[in-house]
């Protein structure tokens, strides 16, 4: 039995192959014309080796059933640009020339399917369109596995360049594509002995073959002029425009994805649309979704159909060897490859049951408020950095958000203070706030694409994107229930307290601490386990405390964040201490520290920061206290490692912080 890595069809590699921008542009124009241009659309895309195959591997009614997804696919395909256009045009002219001639030979000889001859001829050099930076590409013929019942198209692609004498007894489709390739690529091939012998086997004379070749070359030139691929050189001054066009194409792709996911009829159908998106845009056929169960372990869900065997797996949330818990704890995509040294055996089993040799695990919002882990099989290398990947996940998450609750008619509204803002006015304001937040998020994605792969820049942009999303969640929460009690277990996620502290310090270092001459120290206990919490609440509390500390040290100072484990009444707690070296608080202030007051700081200070912070800590079943001396002020957050009766989480070190 062959190893899975040798037989696996990696459709994801096909999504990295370059397409002709002229063909993509015309295909989009025809697609926008709707059903009346269906034939023109098909005639256009069949001239692009990559597009023709990608669409053949998808459902035939994709354009009718999901037009927005098809438009997103076309807007997102990588296209050739700049100085690479000259070499690309030469490859494409060879592809289209062999396709035309193979089709003509098949029609003349009547011994093979003319459409199959076109497809095999067009794709004979398909691997030449692959991104050269992609390691270990699959042979082009592998992409045709299962294309036809007996595999003749794959054979025709596989053996197109073999000597004609080797194909004397081969299937007719193989012989026709071989012959077309040799006639197109070899000067004066029609006069050679081996070509004439191959033509004779098809009962075609040399003179007739020469005429068929001349006709196919004429048609190829017409297609090249039509799609801007004639041998006219490269206009390098257009490279900047090409780059800008791709950025706006990405924006348009997100718009199409937005409409695609908004076609969902319920939360369950959102995940069906997600599967369609993974398949069409990234070539990902195998995916599943894990979520925290009642015992906090990660178990497969039914939201995305998965092999039954996965139901037997329960992955501990503190298993640092598994990519799934790491994706949750680190809030970042994690990649797994079969045979990886030190990897969790559970990951090996997930890959085996999915039938993949690599997968990426990524946080994913669930309809009930929990945070799960999406497992996507055989992704293209670097997929998690792709703006299109982020667009898909962001639009999927937005589609899962509950719609604003409709206003309920009531006979006698309760009396409100004269200065209270009407609830419906708040709703309208929140609805409008969502629009600029979406624009900000989109422009962060555009900047991420434009600024390239610089790790520090991408990290900073990631922080901005996370904070925009946090603001969005706060705004959305204003229309939710006003109950401020402890959150339901379903709304909790496994959170690394140490990671939250580190992330906060990294986020505020250049914007809050350094400009105010505040030195920061962190002392984080690596034994602090992941905890079931609402991450945004903890981040908001820590930022409020840090901001207050900086304001207290007007001439600069020292701020220290510490975490530790303690036992209180027989139960394990995590303590987070925020200590500054400011002048301390007056006794009159400390006696009313957590009460809402009118702040004396002026500006945008409402005097509510510590009141809100204490309320948020109490929502997490914790306590917030303060001690202050002339040498500094210490705030202490104490949180139980269990929430709402959940089982304990064992401790595993994730490395030093």
N, C-alpha and C positions, 0 to 999 in steps of 0.2 A: 504493500500500500504506500502511495507517495506521501511525502510530508506535505502538510497543509500549505506551507509557504510556497511550494512549487506548483500547486494546482489552483491556488486561490485567484479568482478574477478580481483585480483591483480597479474597479470602475473609478475610484477616487483619483487615480493617476490621469485618467482621461480628462478630468475637469481642469488639469493644469496645462493641457495642450492649447497652443495658440490658434486663434481663429482670425479670419480676414475681416478687418473693420468694415470694408465696403459691403460684404455679404451680410454681416450683422445689422448694419444700418438699413439695408433694403428689407431684410426680414422683419425688422421692427416696424417699418412703414407698412408692409403688407399685413402684419398682425393687427395694427391699429385700424385697418380697413374692415376687419371682422371677417365674417363667413364668406363675403363676396370675393375675397382675395385668397381664399384657402389654397387654390391651385397654384397661384403665383408664389405664395409663401413656400409651399412644398418644393416648387421648381427652384427657388432661391437657395434654401438651406441644403438641398441635395448637392450643391456645388462646393460646399465647405466640408473637407474630410472629417473634421472634428464634430461640427454641429450635426452633420448627417448621421453619424454613429450615435452621438449622445441622445438625439431624439428618437432613433430607432430602438434604443434600450429602454425608453419610457413608454407609458401607456399611449396608445394611438390617439385617444380622445383627450389628451392633456390640454390642448389648446381650447377645446370646447368646454371641458369640465372645470379647468382652472386656468383661465387666460392670464390672470395676474402672476401666477407662478411661472408660466412660460415666459412672460415678459421679463420677470426678474431674472430668469435663467439667461436670456439674451443680453440683458443689461450688465450682467455680472461676468460673462465669459471673458477670459483674458484674450486680448487682441494684440497683434504685432504692432510695434510702433518704432519710430526713429530709424537708426541705421540698420536695424535688423530686417527692415522691409525688403531690401534687395534680395537677400538670401531666401527670405520667406517666399517672395514672388516666384523665384525660380523653382522652388520645391512645389509650390501650388500649381504652376504651369505644367510641371511633370505629372502631378496627380491628375489634373483635369484632362491632360492629353491621353494618358493611359486609360482613364475611365471612358472617354469618348470612343477611343479605338477598340477597347474591349467590348463595349456595347455594340459597336458596329460589326465587329467580327462575329459576335454571338448571334446577332440578327441575320447576318449573311449565311453563316454555317447552319443555323437552326439546331444546334446541338446543346445549347446551354441557356439558362435563364438570363435574358438580356439585362434585367434590373440587378440581378446578383453580380453579373459581370461588371456593370457600372460601379456598384458598391465596392467590390474587391479591387477594381482598378483604381478607384479614387483613394482608397485607404492603403494601397500597397506600401507607401512610405509614411504611414501614420506616425510612427515613432519619431520621425524627424521633426514633428510639430511639438514635441514634449519640451517643457522647460528644461534647459540643460543643467540647471542646479538641482533637479530632483534626482536623488540617488536611487540606483537599482531599479530602473523602470522595467515594467513587464514587457516581454516581446509584443509587438503590435498584434500578432495573430491571437494572442491570449485574450485580447479585448473582444474577439469575435466568438469566444467559446459559447456554444448554445445559440448562436445567431441563426443557424439553420439546422435542421434535424440531423443531418449527416456530417456536418462540419466542413463542407466543401469550400465555403467562403473563407474560413480560417486557413484552410490548406492553400487556397489561391494566394492569400496574402503572405503566408509563410514561405512559399516556394517560388515567388514571382521572379526572383533573380537567378534561379538555378539554371544550369545549361539546358537548352531545349531538348537535348538527347535524353536527359533523365526523365523527361515528362512524356515520353512517347506513348506510354500505356496508362498515364494518369487520367483522372476524371477530366471531362471536357472543359469544365470551368477553370481548372488549374492550367490546362494547356493554353486556353485563350488568353488568360491574364499574363502568363509567361510570354506568349507571342507578342501581345500588345506592348509589354514592357520593353522587350528587346527591340521592337520596331521604333519605339519612341526614343530610346536612349542610345541606340547604336547607330552611328553614321552609316548610310548605305547598307543597312541591315537587310533590306529586301533582296539584295543581290547575293547574300551569303548562302552557303549550302545548307546550314542547319535551319535557317529561317524558311527557305524554300521547301525543305522537307516537311516542316511543321505546317506550312500553308497547304501543301499537297495533301496532308492527312485530313485537312478540313475541306478539301476540294475547292481551294481558292487559288487562283493564279497570281503570279508575281505582279503583273500589270494592275489587276484589280486591287491587290493589297496596297500598291503604291497610291492608287486613287483614294482608297479608304483612309490611308494615312494622311494624305493631303486634305481631305475633307475634315478629318478630326482636328488637324492643326488649325484650319480656318475657324472652326467653331470654338476652339480653345482661345484663339486670339480675340474673338468677339466677347467671350466671357471675361477675359482679362481686362478688356476695355470697359466693360459693363461694371466690373467691381473694383476698378482702380488698381489692377495688378499687372498692367502691361509693363514691359521692361523700359521704363522711362526714368530710371534713377530714383534717388531719394531726396526729398526736400527736407533737409535737416532742420530748417527753421520752424518746421511744424511740430517738433518734438514737445515743446512746452505746451502747445495747444492740445496735443494728444494726452498729455498728462492731466491737464485740467479737465478735458472731456471725460477721462476715466473717473476722476473724482466726482463729477456731477452724475456720471452713470451710476456710481455707487449710491449716490443720494436718491436717484430715481429708482434704483433697485429696492432701497428700503421703503420707498413710497409704495411700490408694487407689493412688497411683502406685507406692509401694513394692511392693505386692502385684502390680501390673501388671508391673513389671520382673522381679519374682521368678518370674514364670511362664515366663521364658526357658529354653530347653533347651540353650543354648550361647551363646558370645560372638557368633556370627553372628546368632542370633535376637534378641539384645539390640538390635541396630541396626534390625531390622525393627520392634520395639516402639517404638523411638525415632521412627521415621518415622510410625507410627500416632499417637504422642503429638503430634508437631509438627502433623500434619494436623487432629486432633480438637480440640486445645486452643488452637492459635494460628492455624489456617487456613493453615499453611505447606505448600504442595504440592510445592515444589521445594527439594531440599537435596542436598548432596554432602559428602564428607569428604576432606580432603587430609592427607598425612602426609609426614614427612621420608624421603627415599629414601637410597640408599647414598651419593650425592654431596651429601647434606644439603639438596638442593632439595626444595621442596614439590610433590608430585605427587598426583593424585586416586587414591583407593583404590577397591576393589570392595566395601567393606563396606556402602556405600550406593549403589544403582544410580545411575549418572550418564550424561549424554549422552556418546557415544563421543569426540566432539571434545575433551573436556576432557583426555583422555589425552595430547594433544600438548603440553600446557603443563607447564613446569617453572619454578617461581617461586623465585628465589634467596632464601635466608633473610635476607639483609641489604637487601632491596629496601624501603626506607622508604616508597616510594610505594604499595605494595600493602597492603591491609587484612589479608591473611593473615599475613605475617611480623610485622606490628605486633601482631596479636593474640597471637602467641607471645612476642615479646620483652617486651611490656608486660604480659602476663598479664591482659588486659582485653579485653572485647568491642570490636570495631571495625566501624563501619558504612560501607558504600559506596553511592553513588547514581550512576546512569549520567549521564554528562555533567559529572561533578565536575571542576573545574579542578585540574590537576596529578596526577590519579589515574593509577595504573598501567594501561597498556593491557590487561595480563593480566586485571585485574579487570573491565574493560569486556567482555572476551571471555567471562569466566565468566558474567557477568550475561546476555549475549546467548545463550549456549548453554543456560543454564537457563531462559531466557524470562522473566526478571524485570527490574525496573528498580531495585530496591534489594536489598541483602543484608547480613546481619550475620555476621561471622566470630568464632568463639568457640573457645577451647581445649577440647579433648576428649580424654579418656584413650582409649588403644587397648588391645586385648587383650594385645599383646606388650610393654606397658610404655611404649611411645613416647607422645609427646604430639602429637596431630594438631590440625587446625583444621576445625571444623564450619562449613559455609557454608549459611545458611538464607535462602531467597529471600522477598522482600516481607514482612518482619516488620512488625508494628505499631510505630509510633514509641514509643521508650522501653521496648521489650520486654526488653532486657537488665537493666533494673532491677526487673522483675516477680519477686516471690517464686515464682510458679508456674514461671517459666522456670528459676530456680535450682533449684527442687525437681526438675524433670525432668532437668536435667543431673547433679545430685548423685545421684539414684537410678540413672540410667544408668551413671554412673561406678562406683557401688557394685556394681551387677549385674555389671560386668566384672571385679571383683576375684576372684582365685582363692579357692576355698573352702579352709578349713583342711585341710592334708594329714592323712589318717587315720593314726592311730597304728599302727605296724607291730609285730607280735608278734615278739619276739626271744627266743631260748632263754636267753641269758646276758647281761643288760645289763652294760655296762662299769661298772667301779667308779667311784664319784664321791666327792668329799670329803663328810664328815659334814654340813657346813654348806651343801651345794649344794641348790638348790630343785629338786625333781623336775620333769622336763620337762612331764608331763601337768598338773601343778599350774599351771605357767606358762601352758600353753594355756588352761586353764579361766579363769585370771585375765584373760588377754588377751581372751577371749570376753566376759567380764563388763564389762571396761573399755569395750568398744565401745558398750555401751548408754548410759552417761552421756554419752559423746562425741556420740552421735546426738541425745540430748536437748538438749545444749548447742548443737549446730548448729541444731536446730529453733527454739530460743528466740532465737538470733541472727537467724534469718530473720523470726520474729515481731516482734522489736524493729525490724528494718529496715523492715517494713511499717508499724508503728505510728508510728515517728518521722519518716516522710515523706521528702522529697527533699533534706534538708540535706546538702550535699556533704561537709562535714567529718565529720558523724556517720556517713554511709554509708561514708566512707573508713575510719573507725576500726572500724566493724562488719565491713567487709571484711577488715581486718587480723586481727580476732579469728577470723573464719570461716576464714581461710587458716591460722592457727596451730592451730586445732582440727583441721583436715584434716591438717596436718603431724604432729601428735601421733598421729592415727589411722594415718598411714602408718608412723610409727616403730613403733607397737605391732604393726601387721600384719607388719612386717618381722621381728619377733622369732620368728615361726613359719616364716619362709622359710629358705632354705639358710644355714648358718652360714659359708659361704665369704666371706672378707673381701677377696678380690682385686678387681681393677678391674672395674667393671660392664660388662655386655655393651653393645654399641653400640645395641641395640634399646631399652635402658632409659634412654638419654640424651635430653635435650631441649635445644633451643637456648635458652641463658640469657644475658641481658644482665647481666654482672658489675656494671656501674654501677647498674643497676636494683635488684639485690639489696642493694647497699650502701645506696642511697637508701632502700629499703623498710625495711631494718633500723634506720636512724637515725630514720626517721619513726615506726616502731613503738615504739622504746625511748626516744624523746625525753621523753615525759611520765611514763614509768614507771621509768626507770633513770637517765637522764642528769640531767635537771632536778632531781629530788629529792635528788641527791647533789652538786649544784653543779658539775657537769661541763659545760664548754662543748665543743661538737662542731663540727668543721670537716671538710668533704669537699672533696677536690681530685681530680676524676675526669676522666681523659683521654677526650674524646668519640670518639677513634679506636679505642677498645677495642671489638672486634667481638663479636657474639653468639657464644657458644661451646657446643659439645656437652658438657653437664655434668648432674649430678644436683643440681638447685637446692637441695633440702632439705639436702644435705650441706654445701654452701657456706654456707648461712644458719646452720646449726648451729655451724660453726667460727667464723664472724664473731661470733655472739652470745657464744660462750664467751670469745673474746678480749676483746670489749667489756666483759663482766661482770668478768673478771679485772682489766682496766684500771681500772674504776670502783672496785673494792674496794681497789686499790693506792693510789688517791688519796682517802684518807679525809677530807681537808679540802677536797676539790674540786680541780679542775685543768682541763687541756685535753687533749682526745682528738681525733686527726686520722686520717681514713681517706683513703688515696690509691690511685689505680690508674694504671698506666702499662704501656707495651709495651716489651719488651726482647728482644734476640736472645741465645740461649744455644746454643752449638755449632751454629750455623746454623739453629736452629729458633726460631720466634716464641713468646714466652711473655707471659703477663699477670702482673704483680706487684700484689699488694694489700698495702698496708702499714697496720698499726694501731699508732699511736704515742701514748704517754701521757706526761705530765709528772710521773709519780710519783717516789718516791725510789729506784727501781731495785731490782734483786734481789740478795741476798747471793750470793757466789761459791758457797757450799755448796748453794744452791738451784739456781742455773743449771747446775751440773754434773749434776744429776739432774732437769732441768726436765720432760722428757717421759716420765719413768718414773712408774708408778702408786705413790703414797705415801699415807700417812694425813695428811690435811690438818690443819694447825694452826688453821684458821679457825673450826672448830666449826660448829654449826648443821647446814645441809643440804649442807655441802661434803664431797664424798667423795674429793677429791684426784685425780680422774680426768679433769678437764676438758681439760687440755693433752694427756694421753695419748690421749684419744678424738679430740681435734682433729687431732693429728698422723696418727692412723690414717685419719681421714676424708680428709685432704688426700692421703695416699698412695694411697687408693682412687681419687682423681681424677688419679693419675699425677703429682702435684705434690710440692712440698717445703715444709715449714714450719720456719722458723728464727727465732732470737731474738738480739738484742743488747741489753744492759742496762748503763746507767751511772747514776751518782747523779742525772743530769738527766732520766732517764726510760727507759722500756723500749719497744723497737720489735720487733714481730712482723712477719715477712715471709712471705706466701704466694706461691709461684711456681707457676703452672699453665700447661701447654702449651696452645696454642690448638687442637691436634689431639688427638683421643682415639681410641685403637684403630685408628690408620691411616686415619682419615677424611681427606677432601680438605680443603685449606685453605679458609677462609671469607674472602672479600674484605671490605674495610672500606668502610662507608658511614656518614657521620655521621647520627645520629638527632636532632641538636640538642643544645644545651647542657644539662647536667644541673644 
